[in-house]
Amino acid sequence: MAVKITPSERQILDLLIYPETFDSILEESGLARGTVRADLMNLVSHGFIEVYEKSGKETVSPFYDSDHLEEFAFKATQTGLKAIQQ
């Protein structure tokens, strides 16, 4: 079954071709902090994005602190990129 992504999740995925920090996602999307946090958690759980250390060099998925998303960077996976192309 295909996962339905929301307009805000699609907007976030569009930003994540390269690793982006939580703060830059907030700034570039213009979305509310709570929306960005919830969408990131949903996208991670669906395998649409991976979590990286803040520098964006090494993945830390699935070992990251979801209470401190501002300490990480996020990047779309192949699955996530395909989801926004549909």
C-alpha positions as CSV (number, residue, x, y, z in Angstrom):
1,M,0.0,0.0,0.0
2,A,1.4,3.4,-1.0
3,V,1.9,5.9,1.8
4,K,0.0,9.2,1.2
5,I,2.3,12.1,1.9
6,T,0.9,15.5,3.0
7,P,1.6,18.8,1.2
8,S,3.9,19.9,4.0
9,E,5.8,16.5,3.9
10,R,6.2,16.9,0.1
11,Q,7.5,20.5,0.7
12,I,10.1,19.2,3.1
13,L,11.1,16.3,0.9
14,D,11.7,18.8,-2.0
15,L,14.3,20.5,0.2
16,L,16.2,17.3,1.1
17,I,18.1,16.4,-2.1
18,Y,21.2,17.1,0.0
19,P,21.4,16.9,3.8
20,E,19.8,19.9,5.4
21,T,19.7,20.8,9.1
22,F,16.5,21.1,11.1
23,D,17.0,24.9,11.3
24,S,17.5,25.3,7.5
25,I,14.4,23.2,6.9
26,L,12.4,25.5,9.2
27,E,13.8,28.6,7.5
28,E,13.4,27.4,3.9
29,S,10.0,25.8,4.3
30,G,8.4,28.6,6.4
31,L,6.4,25.9,8.2
32,A,5.8,25.9,11.9
33,R,8.4,24.2,14.1
34,G,5.8,21.5,15.3
35,T,4.8,20.8,11.8
36,V,8.4,20.3,10.6
37,R,9.1,18.1,13.6
38,A,6.0,15.9,13.1
39,D,6.6,15.6,9.4
40,L,10.3,14.7,9.8
41,M,9.3,11.9,12.3
42,N,6.7,10.6,9.8
43,L,9.0,10.7,6.9
44,V,11.8,8.9,8.8
45,S,9.3,6.2,10.0
46,H,8.2,5.6,6.3
47,G,11.8,5.4,5.2
48,F,11.5,8.5,3.0
49,I,14.4,10.4,4.8
50,E,17.6,9.4,6.6
51,V,19.0,11.1,9.7
52,Y,22.6,12.4,9.5
53,E,25.0,13.9,12.0
54,K,24.6,17.7,11.8
55,S,27.5,18.1,9.4
56,G,25.6,15.9,6.9
57,K,28.5,13.6,6.4
58,E,27.5,10.4,8.2
59,T,24.2,8.8,8.7
60,V,23.0,8.1,12.3
61,S,19.7,6.4,11.3
62,P,18.1,4.8,13.3
63,F,20.2,6.0,16.3
64,Y,19.2,9.6,16.9
65,D,17.5,11.6,19.6
66,S,14.0,12.5,18.4
67,D,13.7,15.1,21.2
68,H,16.6,17.0,19.7
69,L,16.1,17.1,16.0
70,E,17.9,20.4,15.7
71,E,21.1,18.5,16.4
72,F,20.8,16.5,13.1
73,A,20.6,16.9,9.3
74,F,18.1,15.1,7.1
75,K,18.3,13.8,3.5
76,A,15.7,12.2,1.3
77,T,16.2,8.5,0.4
78,Q,15.6,7.0,-3.1
79,T,12.2,5.9,-1.8
80,G,11.4,9.5,-0.6
81,L,12.5,11.0,-3.9
82,K,10.3,8.5,-5.8
83,A,7.3,9.4,-3.6
84,I,7.4,13.1,-4.6
85,Q,7.8,12.2,-8.3
86,Q,4.4,10.5,-8.4
